[in-house]
Structure formats: C-alpha cells, structure tokens
Amino acid sequence: MTKPNSLLYHEFLEYTLEQAHPKLQQWYTHAELQSNLQPELEATTIEYFTPEFSSGFASHFAELGIAPERFAHRLLEVAGRRFIAGIRFFGGDVKRPFVEVARISQPLENRAECEQISELIKNEFAEFAPSRWRIFQVSHQPYQFEGCAGDLRVLAGLLGEINQQPMPENAARVQLIPATSSQFYPRYVALYQQLYQERPWLPDVARTESLEDIEHYLQHDKVFEIFVDGQWAGITIAARDQGWGVRGWLMVEIVLDTQFRGQDLAVTVQRLLVKQLEDDGKDCLFGTIGAVNLPMQKTAARVGRFDIGGYFWVDL
C-alpha cells in the first residue's frame, strides 16, 4: 500500500473531477468544483489515513481488540482500479460492520468487477468480518449495480433555478416560522415514532436529530416550524455545507404530521425554504434521500433537485 500524502489527494481529485455529474460541470467552473470537493477529498485521502484518526476511531470500538492502525483507510488496487476503503459501523453499532469504498479511480461497469473488489475486501478487512461494502456511483454512469440494494440517493438543485419556477398553488396555506427555541423537540420526535411504525425500513435511512444537534442548528443555521392553515405541522432545517461536489444548503430535515401528508405540501415547504436561504449565485439545496423512499425522491425532483448519484450496498 502507498503512503498517503498530497500526491494521493491530487490523484483522486482528478478521478473525481472526471466522474463529476454533468449538472455539476454545468453549474460550476473547474476551479469551483475542485474547491467544492476539497474538504471531502482531504478527509478521505489524507486525514483518514493518519494515526490520529485511526486511534480515535479504534477507541470507540476497543471491545473488538483490533489494533488501531487497522482502522485507518487503505489504498487498494484490483482489476486495474485503485480505490480507497475503510471500515465503518452502521449507526455506530459494533455488530454491523461494513466497508466504505470512499473513492475509486474509475466507475464500476459490471457485476464481475464488484465481485473482484468483494474478494479483496473480504481478505483485507477479515478481522472485522464485514457483511457488505458500500460505494457511491454517479447517476449518469450506465452501470447502476444490478442486483445490489440501494442505500441513499443524492439530489441537488441550484437555488436560483428553483426560485425561477412558479410557486405551487397551495403556497398560501403554508407558513415557515423561524424557530427560536427547541420547545418543538418532543413533538418532532413523536412524528418520527409514528413514521417508524408506518415504515419499518425508515430507521436505516432517516433518524431524528439529537436535541444537541437541534440546538446547534438553532444557533448557526436555519430551523423553521411549519404551519399549515395555521396549525403546527412539522419542522424543516437547512444547514450551510458542501458535499458531493456541490455547495450551499444541506437539507437536514423536513417532516410533516400525518394529517398533512399526501397534499403536495412537502414540495411547497421546500420551495418556501429556498426563498429563505442566502444565495451566492452558485448555492444549491442538496441532501440524501433513502433509495427506497421513492415518494420523497419524486417530491425533490418536483422542487427542482436532480439525482446526481447514489450509494449502493454490495453483499460479501
């Protein structure tokens, strides 16, 4: 394995730029896209290889008795592809280990290539006994991992383009009121508990924000309580961030009470939210949606957000 340094960063920067979705290349100059990618790339090609990272990571899973250096990212090669991979634990659960393929030199093209990576991962991470691995693939690539389960889709849209669309007819019914405290938190948690009962698959793709995180968003980002026809209906949160090559506002949360679902209100909430967000002319509204949550993906598309790629699980 190669010792990580800035050369590795620049190598995988070029790979990632080549694989960028056409929408990103339309929205951003080459330099802007490079700047958008920098934090994630520095983490995956430099930070996650360091002893400081692996020691800190290993301390959370000391019960495994595995040497700290084994928690560092690894540069691997198979079938003519170079990729960076690291051990992870789904939801922080020590019983649910998986391997994250964080970067790859070329998009995968067929199942046989997946199987070659699987064999290498099984050997390289044997002490963790992962049951699967995960990889991001841009949506414009022809191969989308047939036979493999989807995890999350990434959808993004430029604020300016979204705001050019006419407002939904039901916009007059909806108000977004800036939250001034976390008093809504118990009601918010209750909404999710109800959703979990209705959709048993939801906890693996959407979880409630902690009270601590809510307090942080209240101080630093945008938290709104949603009112429909004057009644409290839920919350929505957007936070300044960048990821997947875009920058702007991460869609942290949008959740509506049961009685207000199925009325096209989620589209309206996002449209009203966008109007409240500062825009430097290149800012996006972006975020992840569970691959199984097709209704929410369709909602995001109607808002003006595009599917730029997604994560796939590959069983070992």
Protein Blocks (a to p, Z undefined) as FASTA:
>chain_A
ZZddfklmmmmmmmmmmmpcfklmmmpcfklmmmmmmmmmmmmmmmmmpmklmmmmmmmm
mmnopafklmpccdddeehiacddddddehhiaklccdddfbdfbdcfbfklmmmmmmmm
mmmmmmnopabdcddddfkbmbgoehiacfbdcddddfklmmmpccdfklmmpccdddfb
fklmmmmmmmmmmmmmmmmmlmmmoccddfklmmmmmmmmccddddeehiafbdcddddd
deehiacjdcfbacddfklgonlpmmmmmmmmmmmpccehiaccdddddfklmmlmmmmm
mnopacfbdcddddZZ
